[in-house]
Amino acid sequence: MTDPRPFVLFTQDQCPQCETLKRMLTLPLRGAFDDQIEVLHRQQNPDAFTALADAHALARTPALLHRPSGKLLLDTGSLGAVKAFLTQ
């Protein structure tokens, strides 16, 4: 099963940076990209999370993946960097 959304947000429990990124997507960006982002939660969907994280050598969360290019954004603390990544 493939998801048509071009971005994946990797997240997990007890991750302050994950919560910060989620708030950033909801508040300053006003949910503008919600329909383009699949949220992949480590504890809620461990098999899919592990498979996709391993395929992209992802070692930490949060991270954003651009499916078509395979690019990862690991520096998710900057609103400018996140917005630029999501508008590529």
C-alpha positions in Angstrom: 0.0 0.0 0.0 1.5 3.3 -1.0 0.5 6.7 0.4 -0.1 9.5 -2.1 1.2 12.1 0.3 4.7 13.3 -0.7 6.0 13.8 2.9 6.4 11.6 5.9 6.8 12.9 9.5 8.7 10.5 11.7 7.7 10.9 15.3 7.6 8.9 18.6 6.5 9.1 22.2 8.3 11.2 24.7 10.1 13.3 22.1 10.0 17.1 22.9 11.4 18.0 19.5 8.6 16.0 17.9 6.0 17.9 19.8 7.7 21.2 18.8 7.6 20.2 15.1 3.9 19.2 15.4 3.0 22.5 17.0 5.0 24.3 14.3 3.0 22.6 11.6 -0.3 23.3 13.4 0.2 26.9 14.5 2.6 29.1 12.4 2.0 27.0 9.3 -1.7 26.7 10.1 -2.0 23.1 8.9 -1.3 24.2 5.4 0.6 21.0 4.7 -1.5 18.5 6.7 -2.9 16.9 3.5 0.6 16.4 2.2 2.2 14.7 5.3 1.8 11.2 6.5 2.5 10.9 10.2 4.4 7.8 11.0 4.6 7.1 14.7 7.2 4.7 16.1 4.9 3.2 18.8 1.7 3.2 16.9 3.0 1.7 13.7 6.3 0.1 14.5 6.7 -2.1 11.4 6.1 0.6 8.9 8.2 3.1 10.9 11.1 0.7 11.1 10.9 -0.3 7.5 10.9 3.2 6.1 13.4 4.5 8.7 15.8 1.7 7.9 15.4 2.3 4.1 16.5 5.9 4.6 19.1 5.3 7.3 17.1 7.4 9.8 18.5 7.3 13.3 16.5 9.9 15.2 13.2 11.7 15.3 11.7 14.0 14.4 12.4 14.0 10.8 10.6 14.8 7.5 11.1 12.7 4.4 10.3 13.9 0.9 9.2 10.6 -0.7 9.9 11.6 -4.4 13.5 12.7 -3.8 14.3 10.6 -0.8 15.6 13.7 1.0 15.4 13.9 4.8 15.1 17.0 6.9 16.6 16.4 10.3 17.0 20.0 11.4 13.4 20.5 12.1 13.8 23.3 14.8 13.7 26.1 12.3 10.4 27.3 10.8 12.2 28.6 7.7 13.9 25.3 7.1 10.7 23.3 7.6 8.7 25.6 5.3 11.3 25.6 2.6 11.5 21.7 2.8 7.7 21.4 2.5 7.5 23.8 -0.5 10.2 22.1 -2.6 
